[in-house]
């Protein structure tokens, strides 16, 4: 069964550095999403992406964040000038619309 | 703003018991509702998807219902097993004018005792 894959599984970065989290969505899906889950808290929507552009973003998704689909298969989340509070699990998902969302296993981001 | 609440926050039941998990939401203008399970330190596994025009969906021992008028969805688990132990999350998809936004509930942590 096709699945969403995310890399790396764990990323450790110094505060102030930039990180890029990578995702390969399921190939025939049209909608892509990024979510964040701070340890012990609920899953929070960051952004949805459709037809090569942002469809919707939450108040969390400020100028520090950006998304890109550089080559038709990968879907990336870039976080610039990371802060301690950016430490969280970041999940990518694809599907949406009439299809269920399928999630990747997540990237654990640790900011030191 | 859509608020999604799941009660109870935690539930412990003996193996074999039937149980119901609840998901309440404030804005009934949803496109669909999806139930997930999350195992500790893992991603989310999709369980069931209910479109806004549907009333229920079934998969094996799981049955999910949706009542938009009352702002409620329930996940029924029949004959619970220790392997069902996980956190169960509901998520609402709003879809309007081409934009999509998803709101997750707070989750119910289920423990099934052998």
Contacts between the chains, C-beta under 8 A, distances in Angstrom:
chain1	res1	chain2	res2	distance
A	31	B	100	6.3
A	33	B	100	7.9
A	33	B	102	6.8
A	35	B	102	7.7
A	35	B	104	7.9
A	42	B	104	5.5
A	42	B	105	7.3
A	42	B	106	5.3
A	42	B	107	6.5
A	43	B	44	7.2
A	43	B	89	6.6
A	43	B	91	7.6
A	43	B	104	4.2
A	44	B	104	7.3
A	45	B	101	6.2
A	45	B	102	4.7
A	45	B	103	6.6
A	45	B	104	7.3
A	48	B	99	7.3
A	48	B	100	4.4
A	48	B	101	6.8
A	48	B	102	7.3
A	50	B	98	7.4
A	50	B	100	7.1
A	55	B	98	6.5
A	55	B	99	5.0
A	55	B	100	5.2
A	56	B	99	4.1
A	56	B	100	5.5
A	56	B	101	4.6
A	58	B	101	7.3
A	91	B	43	6.0
A	91	B	44	6.8
A	93	B	44	7.8
A	96	B	93	6.8
A	96	B	100	5.9
A	97	B	31	7.9
A	97	B	95	7.2
A	97	B	100	7.8
A	98	B	32	7.6
A	98	B	51	6.8
A	99	B	49	7.7
A	100	B	34	5.7
A	100	B	46	4.6
A	100	B	49	4.0
A	101	B	34	6.3
A	101	B	46	6.6
A	101	B	91	7.5
A	101	B	93	7.9
A	101	B	102	7.5
A	102	B	46	6.0
A	103	B	36	7.5
A	103	B	43	4.5
A	103	B	44	4.2
A	103	B	45	7.5
A	103	B	46	7.4
A	104	B	43	5.8
A	105	B	42	6.4
A	105	B	43	4.3
A	106	B	42	7.7
A	106	B	43	5.0
